[in-house]
Amino acid sequence: HTHMGGSWHMPTIKQIKDLNYDEKFVIKNLSADKRILEMHRERLSKILKDRKPEEIERQISDMVIRDNAFSMIMESIVKCFEFNMDASEVQKIADSLKTNEFYTSYPAETLTKIADHIIKRDLIFSELARLWDIRVSDNEVNESLNGYYKATNESIRSYLNDKEKFENVRNVIIGEKITQEMLRRFKFTLDLKKPEENK
């Protein structure tokens, strides 16, 4: 691929040191974006519509702990890799974030940072999937879609008929499996000094 004004290459990743599975991660405080909490709550209320509100809240607080553990572990994993980033690719992702209402209020430099994170996370995930031998079969994607349909009654036909949408679901499941595996392989503990209020 060449663009006007120079050549273009896909971002690449290279492992420069071994992952340290013995590193201890201690979460001293939990941080959560209020809007992300609302998104979790909305999604869970839809999928777990027969559960009590406090059960849903417990699930949400588990998610917040996992998100925080994930961020901490990822920060450490990132240091084991070297990235060759392409500015135009980062820009392309940043531009596509702009069209998402969740991000419209963010300043341009924050979007660039988020885009950089997204690309690095995807590159790391593809390395970890290879390293830990994580795959998702078509069958698993179908089962997941059927489960979603049973829980919500929303049509899944578009996912079954559209290759790209189907692959997106596969990627989400792979991401979930990698996250689970990460939280299983790396040890983290909670040491919360005071209860955090998510105002």
NORQUIQUI-V43247 format. One record per helix or strand of 3 or more residues. SS is the DSSP state (~ for helix, > for strand). FROM is the first residue (numbers start at 1). TO is the last residue. If there is no record, write none. Layout:
<<SS & FROM & TO> <SS & FROM & TO>>
This chain:
<<> & 12 & 15> <> & 24 & 27> <~ & 34 & 47> <~ & 53 & 78> <> & 81 & 84> <~ & 87 & 98> <~ & 108 & 131> <~ & 138 & 152> <~ & 157 & 161> <~ & 163 & 185> <> & 187 & 190>>
